[in-house]
Amino acid sequence: MARAVELAPVLGDSRVDQVLGLAATAGRFADDDLPSILGHIADSKPAGEVVRADEAHSVQNGTIGWQALGQ
């Protein structure tokens, strides 16, 4: 929590609150976990651009590459 208090004036309360929520979900509260999570958020795409595998969408390339096998 001391690290969160240090980061709040620099990054804003809402950003630090978001990071604390993610840290709580992941159970990560070691010394450098909050800056690590902040760095990950900064380097990541917005949530709307992330591809998630589900029943409607697969992240696999497909099987077209196997088509010529055995011909």
C-alpha positions in Angstrom: 0.0 0.0 0.0 2.9 2.3 0.6 3.9 2.0 -3.1 0.3 2.7 -4.1 0.3 5.9 -2.0 3.6 6.9 -3.7 2.3 6.3 -7.2 -1.2 7.9 -6.8 0.0 11.6 -7.0 2.0 10.9 -10.1 -0.4 8.6 -12.0 -3.7 9.5 -10.6 -6.0 7.8 -8.2 -8.1 6.0 -10.8 -5.1 4.4 -12.5 -3.7 3.2 -9.1 -7.1 1.9 -8.1 -7.3 -0.1 -11.3 -3.8 -1.5 -10.7 -4.7 -2.4 -7.1 -7.8 -4.2 -8.3 -5.7 -6.3 -10.8 -3.1 -7.0 -8.1 -5.8 -8.2 -5.7 -7.3 -10.4 -8.4 -3.9 -11.9 -9.2 -2.8 -12.0 -5.5 0.4 -10.0 -6.3 1.5 -7.6 -3.7 5.3 -8.0 -3.6 7.6 -4.9 -3.6 7.7 -4.4 -7.4 4.4 -5.9 -8.4 2.5 -2.6 -8.8 5.0 -1.0 -11.1 5.2 -4.3 -13.0 1.5 -4.3 -13.5 1.5 -0.6 -14.5 4.2 -1.4 -17.1 2.1 -4.3 -18.5 -0.9 -2.1 -18.8 1.1 0.6 -20.6 2.5 -1.9 -23.1 -0.8 -3.8 -23.7 -3.5 -3.1 -26.2 -6.8 -1.7 -25.0 -9.3 -4.3 -23.8 -11.4 -3.9 -27.0 -8.5 -4.9 -29.2 -7.4 -8.0 -27.4 -8.3 -11.3 -29.2 -9.9 -13.8 -26.9 -10.5 -17.4 -27.9 -14.1 -18.5 -27.5 -16.6 -20.7 -29.3 -17.1 -18.1 -32.1 -13.4 -17.2 -32.6 -10.3 -19.3 -32.6 -6.8 -17.9 -32.4 -5.3 -20.9 -34.3 -4.1 -20.5 -37.8 -6.4 -23.2 -39.3 -5.7 -26.3 -41.3 -5.1 -24.8 -44.8 -1.4 -25.6 -44.4 -2.2 -29.3 -44.2 -4.1 -29.3 -47.5 -1.1 -30.1 -49.7 0.1 -32.9 -47.4 0.0 -36.3 -49.2 -0.5 -34.9 -52.7 
